[in-house]
Amino acid sequence: DGGITQSPKYLFRKEGQNVTLSCEQNLNHDAMYWYRQDPGQGLRLIYYSQIVNDFQKGDIAEGYSVSREKKESFPLTVTSAQKNPTAFYLCASSIGGVRYEKLFFGSGTQLSVL
Amino acid sequence: GNSVTQMEGPVTLSEEAFLTINCTYTATGYPSLFWYVQYPGEGLQLLLKATKADDKGSNKGFEATYRKETTSFHLEKGSVQVSDSAVYFCALSENNLFFGTGTRLTVIP
């Protein structure tokens, strides 16, 4: 079955540590996205990528980094510069470029700070 | 700018009750409107959408009508089930995807 796989489901970060969240899709979608979800708030866009080796900052990119070396994969690194990293992180993809009206979401990763 | 305002929760209903979750929006152009559902511990799933004024989106017994005159996209269901318990997000798409804050629905038997 095609879909978006995010791993791990739960992740813990120590102070000053970088952590990487995995997102893999086998939908052959061109564009991929990372969103952050905080309790009682809507989703906010961190980064998005329209094609391989290209990505753009979203609304809250500070303290995060991404890479897009393969079409299927769009890992997100939460760096030590992100002072409030505890949140639920959602990866999404869409076919045919950046199409916000046609997003498919993964099941998310809950990141917590120890 | 673009924004979405939706009814704050939580909402608790008995099974078979009527559901309305209000959503209003502000947009500079002519956005598409969406309702997403998030079940516990999962990502978001598209529930329904409408792309222009007076369109009605529907799925799984849920409905919402794109009302340009009132800038609203209220979600309704005539008879909720326990399995409908989830968080519901209203969103609009116009060069980005703007989400409301979510409304948690709990349906009790």
Interface residues (C-beta under 8 A of the other chain):
Chain A: I4 Q6 K9 G40 Q41 G42 L43 R44 L45 D59 L90 A92 Y100 E101 L103 F105 G106 S107 G108
Chain B: V4 S32 F34 G41 E42 G43 L44 Q45 L46 K49 T51 F89 A91 S93 N95 N96 L97 F98 F99 G100 T101 G102
